[in-house]
Every structure is written in structure tokens, then in C-alpha cells.
């Protein structure tokens, strides 16, 4: 029998949902499970060891994010951190107003938190870039308590003009919350924000760790009953071993970030160029330049997104989609809708440190046949 | 004008039906698509943009008008 090479294993290309655990995170997690199980507030040696680990983790986050240690708190997920930012930020400014200004492409966690009260939506253009004029108008209107802007779109990859948006907020005296889940592992968030959230499994930390930063001087009132501790945060014990692993891996990925961003960005560029060349009637979405290094999204006309996801899964590729047929709500992605781009036949490919050039080449080789097959079955 | 009743069909079926039937009208004439899938309001204008046809708007709920331009 002819030797055809090692069969390719499945390629996981959904880093924007969760990145496989970074080796540094794995090591730190195992060490912290042995040493960080005790309650850090207790006055015995095991408690003190846990306290030391907790403080070291907090210090690592503070250093990478360029903030003070006591501004950092840990939450059970990025979603919980983002929702605490929105609800706590609104509550802290209740005397100034009751309105949240948010972009149309925020994560659904923010949308759901915003649905609790009044919200004003600011749109984006076809490439997914915030309408800065609309933003300025919205944040300077009376009654605004808080503004919310995602640092970079988790669906289209478009990097948002955080600096400029923060400047308008600053002039209006409105605190800005930045959901930095997709960008924190890659680059520094521009300054000028008041609250920031992140999620460890987006950079290769363990799942179940959200980070919230509330800058000094920003009034934030917990949406939850508080415990006896002074610091704001989630009531109850954090998953300390996971927090330690999250901190260690964030430091590690930021050390590798420049090199990895260059490598993955060129693979994304290859997908952006090649997909429209090998698949007819495709729309590659998002800003081709101001974009995340590791994420690319495209939509294929006449293709059922769910069928394409299953086809890719059978061919050994894990990707995600913003098409309505793949969503539990049966609605198309609000991000794709806000951009006015095709929402069916949608595929989001997001890469990470284990993604190889061979994975991408194999994906590009498999995709055209799958799309063609689905179109043929639909009579196109 | 022809009318394509795609109510009850999920995307991309209404867009596929539109693409297969746009040739039934003369250049300059209008196709009306009736579709209640929530993606239709987004994907029919997107199709028009990608295929250089003219999207005329939504004259009523779940109705979308497209003018054949070529």
C-alpha cells in the first residue's frame, strides 16, 4: 500500500472562542493546584502561601495591563467580568444618568447587560469600524452614565478606534468600558479607558477566569451583594489555581506576541487573498488592515452555514459561524447585521500558536470542494 | 413584476430562489421576495450589492423589492 504520509489530525481554528491551554498555563495550574488550594485570607501557612500566589498573579496582571494591583479583580468568566463592568459602571453613575452608549458590535454579554436599562447604539461601517461622529454625539448627550466599546470585533476582527473614542468620552466626562477580550493577549489597549475586561481562555489561560480592571477614581457599585472584604470583586473565593495559570500564561503570550502576530497575520492574509480566488461569490469581511492578527471571517453566497460547519468538522476543522442557522437564537449575528454584510454561509477562522502553515493550506484545499458540494445540493 | 413567496424558508433559501428567478423578469423590472426569516432583511440587500442588482427596499414587513439591472 502506498504511503501517503501521516494523516493530518484535526485542526482547531476557533481561537476566538477559546485558545488551547498554553504550556505555561498548564505548568502553573498544576503547581498552583498543589500550593494554592487554601483560602488566602486565613492566618495559617497554607493560607499565606495562597495569598502570596494571589498577590503575584494580581501583580502580573497589573504589570501587563499597566494598572495598579488594587484595580484588578477576578471573575468566573469574561462574560461575568464584562457584565459586572456594565452594571457596576452604570450603578456608580446613577446620579449623573441612566443611559449606556454602546457600539452595535459589542459582545452579546454586554448587549444583555445593557438590556437591563436604557441604551443608545452607535453603528459601524461596512468594514466594522465605529462611527466616531455618531459616537461623539451619543456620549456628549445629557444623561449618559457609561460608554462601552469592544477593543476589536470578536466576529470581524476589526480593531476599533479606542483612543479616539476614549478622548470623546474624556471630554464629556463619561467613563469608558473597554471589552478587551480579543486583544489583551496581543497588544496594549490604548489608554483613556475607565473599566476594562478580559477573558483568560482567549489567550491560552484556563477557562473560567475573567479579569475586570476598575481604574482608581471610577465609581463602581457591585451588582452583587458584597462580602466582608474591602476590595470590589466577585463575592466568594476565586479559582486561585486558574487565576495563577491565567496570569502566568498572559505574561508568556505577551512575550511571544510580536513574533506570533507577524506569523499568524501573514497566514490570515493568505486566507483573505486566497478564499475569494478559489471560491466564487465570497465576501471576506472586516477591515483588511486595522484588524486582529489571528482572525478572519468570510461569507459564502447560497451556502447554509451549518452545513458548511459540519462539512469542515468532518474534514477535521473546527471553526465557528455567525450565520443564523448555527445560532441558538436562529437570528444572524448582530455584528454581521450591523456591518450589512452577508450573514449566511459565514465562517470565522481564528488561529493560535499551534496553528501551522500546513493547517491553513489544508483548509484552503478542502474549502472550495465543500462549498461547491453544498451549492450543488441547493441547486446553484 | 414577479413575486417569490419564500415565507417559512430559512436563509439562504430565499436568496437562492431570488438568484434563480431574477432572469425571469426583463432588465429594469422588479422581483418582490416575501421572506420571514430574520436573516432575509440583511442578506437580500447584501446579495444585491454582491451581484450588482438594485435593492429597492422593503415596501412592507417581510417583503423585499429588487430591480434587475443586468
Interface residues (C-beta under 8 A of the other chain):
Chain A: X281 X283 X299 X301 X302 X303 X304 X323 X324 X325 X330 X331 X332 X336 X337 X340 X341 X342 X343 X344 X345 X378 X379 X380
Chain B: X10 X11 X12 X13 X15 X16 X19 X20 X37 X38 X39 X42 X43 X45 X46 X47 X50
